[in-house]
Each structure stands twice: as C-alpha cells, then as structure tokens.
C-alpha cells in the first residue's frame, strides 16, 4: 500500500469528519430549537445533512472520486449506517452494560469507529473502478 495517499487521505478524512459533525450538531440544534422538532427527529435531520457533507467531502476531497456515482453512494451509506450502529452499540455495551464512565466509552468509540469507517471507505465505498 502506497503511504503517500494515506498521508493525504487520513487528515482530509478527519477534516471532513469534523465538518460533518459540526453540520450534524448545528442542524439538529436548529431543528430542535427553531423548528420545534422532537429530539429524535431533530437528530435524524442533523444526521441526514451530515451524511451529505461527509459523502461529498470524502468523495471529492479525501478519495478524489466522482460524487455522482449511485453504487458508490450506496456503499458509503452502508459504511455510514454501520458506523452509526457500532457507535450506538459500543456505547450501550461499554457504558450501560459494563458501567464504564461515559467519557471512556466515548473515547473507545472515537478511536475504533472512525478507524473502521476510514478503512471501509478506502477499500470498499470509494474504491476505484477496475
């Protein structure tokens, strides 16, 4: 595996992730506070917009792939939903079942889920055409 693309991709993946997270939080807060949506609906609205930011940013910037690619978007969405499921599942197991402090559960999630998401995005979701 060529290290040069990794040196470019990892920091860009992190920047896109931060932008998507900020989008998620801003939209969810606005949907809750300004539009009066219930918390779960507001969070879903934030997630849906953040997925768009994440997809476009990672397609165009991180992995330098075309954005208008249906199969690629479906693969990306599968990775995103897997990440969401793992985040919720790990938090539930570590904090609720094993009584870890919340910060420790979040730390475990913050290390493991983005790493897995990056790997799956790199080798599967945004793979080049052969």
MARSEZA-625101 format. One line per field, with one value per residue: residue number from 1; residue in one letter; x, y, z of N, C-alpha, C in turn. Coordinates in pm, 1 decimal, decimal comma. Layout:
BEGIN
n [NUM	...]
res [A	...]
n_X [X	...]
n_Y [Y	...]
n_Z [Z	...]
ca_X [X	...]
ca_Y [Y	...]
ca_Z [Z	...]
c_X [X	...]
c_Y [Y	...]
c_Z [Z	...]
***
This chain:
BEGIN
n [1	2	3	4	5	6	7	8	9	10	11	12	13	14	15	16	17	18	19	20	21	22	23	24	25	26	27	28	29	30	31	32	33	34	35	36	37	38	39	40	41	42	43	44	45	46	47	48	49	50	51	52	53	54	55	56	57	58	59	60	61	62	63	64	65	66	67	68	69	70	71	72	73	74	75	76	77	78	79	80	81	82	83	84	85	86	87	88	89	90	91	92	93	94	95	96	97	98	99	100	101	102	103	104	105	106	107	108	109	110	111	112	113	114	115	116	117	118	119	120	121	122	123	124	125	126	127	128	129	130]
res [X	X	X	X	X	X	X	X	X	X	X	X	X	X	X	X	X	X	X	X	X	X	X	X	X	X	X	X	X	X	X	X	X	X	X	X	X	X	X	X	X	X	X	X	X	X	X	X	X	X	X	X	X	X	X	X	X	X	X	X	X	X	X	X	X	X	X	X	X	X	X	X	X	X	X	X	X	X	X	X	X	X	X	X	X	X	X	X	X	X	X	X	X	X	X	X	X	X	X	X	X	X	X	X	X	X	X	X	X	X	X	X	X	X	X	X	X	X	X	X	X	X	X	X	X	X	X	X	X	X]
n_X [84,7	65,8	217,8	199,3	-63,4	-209,7	-103,5	-213,8	-486,9	-577,4	-563,4	-744,0	-978,4	-1029,3	-1074,8	-1302,2	-1473,4	-1494,8	-1620,9	-1862,8	-1963,1	-1998,3	-2193,0	-2400,6	-2455,7	-2524,1	-2749,2	-2922,7	-2958,1	-3075,5	-3306,3	-3434,4	-3452,9	-3542,8	-3730,2	-3880,0	-3878,9	-3908,1	-3660,2	-3544,4	-3624,9	-3508,8	-3240,1	-3218,8	-3261,1	-3028,6	-2835,7	-2897,8	-2831,0	-2562,9	-2462,1	-2467,3	-2274,6	-2050,6	-2034,4	-1998,1	-1767,4	-1578,8	-1583,5	-1500,6	-1278,2	-1119,9	-1089,0	-1084,9	-1280,3	-1550,8	-1851,3	-2110,4	-2215,3	-2400,2	-2383,4	-2150,6	-2233,5	-2430,6	-2271,7	-2116,6	-2319,9	-2392,5	-2157,0	-2164,6	-2404,1	-2336,1	-2131,5	-2282,2	-2446,3	-2251,4	-2145,2	-2364,5	-2411,2	-2162,9	-2146,6	-2371,8	-2306,2	-2053,9	-2099,2	-2362,8	-2396,8	-2149,3	-2075,4	-1880,7	-1725,0	-1887,7	-1722,4	-1506,8	-1623,8	-1698,5	-1444,6	-1340,6	-1515,5	-1458,0	-1202,6	-1214,4	-1439,3	-1417,6	-1173,0	-1231,9	-1434,1	-1286,5	-1110,7	-1294,2	-1418,2	-1205,9	-1117,6	-1349,7	-1605,0	-1530,3	-1377,4	-1166,8	-1254,4	-1219,4]
n_Y [-117,1	214,7	473,7	745,2	835,8	776,1	954,9	1188,8	1130,6	1054,2	1290,1	1454,2	1302,5	1324,3	1602,7	1634,0	1473,8	1625,2	1854,5	1738,3	1651,4	1896,3	2004,9	1822,2	1867,4	2143,9	2152,1	1973,3	2103,9	2344,0	2243,7	2142,7	2362,2	2584,2	2488,1	2325,5	2045,4	1709,1	1554,8	1310,1	1329,4	1572,4	1504,3	1309,2	1468,9	1624,2	1421,5	1331,2	1552,8	1574,9	1336,6	1390,4	1598,5	1456,9	1251,6	1396,2	1546,6	1343,6	1193,3	1380,8	1526,0	1367,8	1102,7	1153,9	1095,4	1066,0	1244,2	1194,5	910,2	644,0	362,5	386,3	575,3	425,4	223,8	386,2	482,5	245,8	198,7	425,3	385,1	148,1	247,8	422,3	234,2	80,3	277,3	337,2	79,5	9,1	213,9	154,8	-106,2	-64,6	151,9	131,5	-144,6	-245,0	-56,7	142,9	463,9	740,2	907,8	738,7	535,0	688,4	762,9	514,0	459,7	680,3	624,0	368,9	348,4	561,5	479,8	226,0	306,5	470,2	279,4	98,4	278,1	352,1	108,3	-5,7	150,9	384,3	277,9	249,3	222,6	-84,8]
n_Z [0,0	-90,3	85,1	47,0	-56,2	177,7	366,6	276,1	269,4	533,1	709,4	565,6	573,9	845,8	870,1	705,9	854,4	1092,7	989,6	902,4	1147,4	1282,8	1116,3	1160,4	1436,2	1434,6	1261,7	1392,0	1638,3	1549,5	1427,8	1649,6	1832,6	1677,2	1491,9	1647,2	1651,1	1773,3	1986,8	1873,4	1606,5	1535,1	1565,5	1366,2	1139,0	1151,1	1119,0	857,6	692,7	760,1	656,4	384,3	368,9	457,4	262,6	16,8	78,8	137,1	-100,1	-301,2	-189,7	0,7	-114,5	-381,7	-583,6	-820,5	-743,1	-826,3	-830,5	-810,7	-712,9	-556,9	-367,2	-234,7	-121,0	46,8	215,0	342,2	491,0	654,0	798,9	928,5	1090,0	1252,0	1381,3	1516,0	1684,5	1851,0	1955,7	2079,8	2270,2	2425,5	2522,7	2654,0	2832,6	2941,4	3000,0	3098,8	3277,4	3231,5	3261,2	3101,6	2943,5	2890,6	2740,6	2516,8	2429,1	2348,9	2139,0	1974,1	1888,1	1767,9	1582,0	1378,0	1265,4	1158,9	981,9	806,8	694,4	567,4	394,9	233,0	111,4	10,7	-11,1	-157,6	-357,6	-645,7	-992,1	-1165,7]
ca_X [0,0	143,6	198,1	171,9	-205,8	-255,0	-64,3	-308,5	-625,1	-613,1	-602,0	-863,6	-1089,8	-1055,1	-1133,8	-1438,6	-1548,8	-1524,4	-1722,5	-1989,9	-2010,4	-2047,9	-2319,3	-2498,4	-2492,2	-2590,7	-2881,8	-3005,2	-2993,9	-3169,9	-3432,7	-3495,7	-3481,3	-3614,4	-3844,7	-3956,2	-3886,6	-3873,7	-3516,4	-3503,4	-3644,7	-3405,7	-3113,9	-3224,5	-3239,2	-2885,4	-2763,3	-2919,1	-2749,9	-2422,2	-2425,9	-2437,6	-2145,2	-1948,7	-2020,2	-1938,3	-1630,9	-1489,7	-1573,6	-1423,9	-1152,2	-1038,2	-1057,5	-1077,6	-1369,7	-1667,3	-1959,1	-2234,4	-2195,0	-2501,3	-2333,7	-2055,5	-2310,8	-2494,8	-2166,4	-2086,4	-2431,5	-2380,1	-2048,1	-2213,9	-2502,0	-2260,0	-2066,5	-2385,4	-2485,3	-2141,2	-2137,0	-2472,1	-2390,7	-2048,7	-2183,7	-2464,9	-2235,5	-1948,6	-2148,2	-2483,8	-2384,5	-2024,6	-2059,0	-1766,8	-1761,3	-1930,1	-1608,5	-1424,3	-1696,6	-1684,3	-1306,3	-1329,1	-1589,7	-1388,0	-1083,1	-1242,3	-1535,7	-1362,1	-1068,7	-1301,8	-1501,9	-1185,5	-1066,0	-1400,7	-1437,3	-1090,7	-1105,3	-1475,6	-1704,6	-1475,3	-1276,5	-1160,6	-1307,5	-1113,3]
ca_Y [0,0	336,4	557,8	883,5	868,1	771,7	1080,4	1290,5	1090,8	1048,7	1421,9	1503,0	1227,6	1384,9	1735,8	1611,4	1423,2	1738,3	1936,5	1665,2	1653,8	2031,6	2016,2	1741,7	1935,4	2270,6	2124,8	1912,4	2208,9	2435,6	2172,0	2129,5	2491,5	2676,9	2422,9	2255,5	1900,6	1621,4	1527,3	1207,2	1381,8	1674,2	1433,9	1247,4	1576,2	1654,3	1307,9	1326,0	1655,3	1541,8	1230,4	1457,6	1666,6	1353,5	1185,0	1485,9	1578,3	1228,4	1157,4	1477,6	1569,1	1262,7	989,9	1204,7	1015,0	1143,6	1245,6	1142,3	767,3	578,5	247,6	435,6	636,3	317,3	163,2	483,8	483,8	123,6	223,2	525,9	321,4	55,8	332,0	466,0	116,9	47,3	382,5	314,7	-49,5	16,4	299,5	79,2	-214,0	-17,2	242,0	82,0	-283,0	-268,8	54,4	230,3	605,6	782,4	959,8	625,1	473,9	776,1	753,3	388,2	479,2	779,6	562,0	249,8	362,7	633,1	398,3	126,2	378,1	509,3	160,2	51,2	378,6	348,8	-15,5	-53,2	251,0	474,5	207,3	288,0	126,4	-173,3]
ca_Z [0,0	-103,0	202,8	7,6	-49,0	316,9	433,5	231,3	296,0	675,6	762,4	497,1	631,2	977,0	848,6	657,7	969,2	1181,5	921,7	906,4	1285,7	1310,1	1042,7	1233,6	1560,4	1403,9	1206,2	1497,2	1734,2	1484,0	1409,9	1782,4	1894,9	1589,5	1426,9	1749,3	1629,8	1884,6	1984,3	1777,1	1470,7	1514,4	1546,5	1233,8	1040,9	1154,9	1061,1	712,9	628,4	783,2	562,2	258,0	382,6	466,2	133,7	-83,1	119,0	120,9	-242,5	-380,1	-129,3	61,4	-202,2	-519,4	-666,1	-863,7	-643,3	-884,4	-854,8	-728,1	-636,1	-457,9	-258,3	-158,7	-37,9	151,1	309,3	423,3	586,3	748,1	888,4	1013,1	1189,9	1346,1	1459,8	1606,4	1785,4	1947,0	2020,6	2171,5	2382,6	2510,0	2592,5	2744,0	2937,4	3007,4	3047,4	3170,6	3371,6	3206,2	3258,8	2968,2	2867,9	2847,0	2630,0	2400,2	2382,0	2275,0	2013,7	1892,4	1830,5	1687,1	1472,5	1262,4	1201,4	1077,5	873,4	709,0	622,9	478,2	289,9	142,4	33,3	-45,4	-51,0	-258,9	-436,3	-786,1	-1089,4	-1219,3]
c_X [89,4	113,1	160,7	23,1	-259,5	-221,6	-156,6	-449,6	-664,4	-648,3	-727,3	-988,2	-1128,4	-1122,3	-1278,2	-1526,5	-1587,4	-1632,6	-1859,7	-2048,1	-2067,2	-2181,2	-2429,6	-2548,9	-2570,5	-2733,0	-2973,3	-3050,0	-3096,0	-3306,3	-3507,4	-3542,7	-3567,1	-3739,5	-3929,1	-3970,8	-3851,5	-3725,4	-3472,8	-3520,2	-3540,1	-3270,1	-3107,8	-3200,8	-3091,3	-2803,0	-2775,9	-2837,7	-2601,3	-2374,4	-2391,2	-2303,2	-2032,4	-1925,9	-1948,8	-1793,1	-1535,2	-1475,3	-1477,7	-1286,6	-1064,9	-993,8	-1054,0	-1154,2	-1483,4	-1779,6	-2087,0	-2215,0	-2287,5	-2450,6	-2233,9	-2129,0	-2378,0	-2392,2	-2129,9	-2195,0	-2427,8	-2270,7	-2094,9	-2312,1	-2436,2	-2190,9	-2164,4	-2426,5	-2376,4	-2127,5	-2242,0	-2449,2	-2276,2	-2080,9	-2275,1	-2391,6	-2138,5	-2002,8	-2265,6	-2466,1	-2260,7	-1990,6	-1928,9	-1813,7	-1794,0	-1812,4	-1521,2	-1491,8	-1684,8	-1543,6	-1285,7	-1398,8	-1510,8	-1261,7	-1119,9	-1331,7	-1480,5	-1252,6	-1130,0	-1370,0	-1403,5	-1141,2	-1169,3	-1426,9	-1327,3	-1091,7	-1235,0	-1564,8	-1655,1	-1367,5	-1281,1	-1219,5	-1191,8	-1149,5]
c_Y [123,6	430,0	699,9	917,8	867,0	900,6	1195,0	1256,7	1097,5	1187,1	1478,3	1432,1	1288,0	1521,4	1722,8	1561,8	1533,5	1826,3	1868,6	1666,0	1790,6	2056,0	1943,8	1817,5	2063,5	2248,0	2065,7	2017,4	2305,1	2369,3	2160,5	2265,1	2583,2	2615,9	2342,9	2106,1	1825,7	1585,9	1422,8	1253,7	1488,2	1608,3	1366,9	1351,4	1613,8	1545,5	1308,2	1432,5	1626,6	1431,5	1291,0	1527,6	1564,1	1286,0	1274,6	1518,7	1462,5	1186,1	1251,0	1508,6	1452,4	1158,4	1026,5	1117,5	1104,1	1134,6	1183,2	997,7	692,2	460,2	288,3	497,0	529,6	248,7	256,8	484,5	360,0	140,0	321,0	464,6	218,5	133,8	379,8	351,4	79,2	150,2	361,2	185,4	-47,9	102,0	224,9	-27,5	-157,5	64,2	182,2	-56,7	-305,6	-157,4	133,4	373,5	647,0	829,9	845,6	550,8	556,2	770,7	625,5	397,8	571,3	724,2	451,8	276,3	444,3	554,7	293,0	193,0	421,4	389,4	109,2	149,9	369,1	224,9	-59,7	59,5	339,5	408,2	254,6	181,6	45,0	-215,0]
c_Z [0,0	14,3	165,5	6,0	94,2	391,1	393,8	277,9	444,5	730,2	694,9	549,3	766,3	961,5	800,9	771,8	1066,9	1119,1	924,8	1047,3	1322,0	1238,3	1116,8	1356,4	1530,7	1352,2	1313,2	1598,6	1674,3	1467,8	1543,1	1834,2	1807,9	1527,6	1525,8	1728,1	1758,7	1874,4	1881,2	1633,6	1437,8	1489,7	1409,8	1124,4	1034,6	1089,7	908,8	639,5	645,1	689,0	426,5	260,6	381,9	331,2	32,9	-48,3	99,2	-24,7	-314,8	-320,9	-83,8	-39,4	-350,0	-618,9	-714,4	-760,0	-697,3	-927,8	-758,9	-648,9	-527,3	-339,3	-172,4	-68,3	77,7	258,3	399,0	528,5	694,3	848,4	979,3	1124,5	1295,5	1438,4	1560,3	1717,9	1893,6	2025,9	2120,2	2293,1	2478,5	2590,6	2695,7	2861,3	3014,5	3069,6	3134,5	3268,8	3353,5	3224,2	3114,8	2883,8	2815,1	2731,8	2502,9	2342,6	2300,6	2140,1	1920,6	1827,2	1731,3	1566,0	1355,9	1190,5	1110,4	958,0	765,1	626,6	524,3	364,9	185,6	52,8	-33,6	-97,2	-164,4	-343,7	-580,7	-874,8	-1145,8	-1359,4]
***
